[in-house]
Amino acid sequence: MQNAISINLNTAPFVTVDRYSELTGLPVETVKTHIKKGLIPTKKKPVSEKSSRTRTLINMFEISAVAASESKIKINLNFGG
């Protein structure tokens, strides 16, 4: 019998800096500092099709996967069919 671990994100896979701040309790400026240092995985999303501005989104799935991989429990992640 194999042990199974399920990881459920109770949030969207990508969240804004403000939402991440709410979820973690970290001040927004601390979150921005961590992003600049490369401590929080992000991606840029255009604000609109016509704008050159972007919004920074934080990858909650990657954060969860890193946390899981750092645990003492062996975890296999499988995607797709």
Secondary structure, 3 states (H helix, E strand, C coil): CCCCCCCCCCCCCEEEHHHHHHHHCCCHHHHHHHHHCCCCCEEEEECCCCCCCEEEEEEHHHHHHHHHHCCCCCCCCCCCC
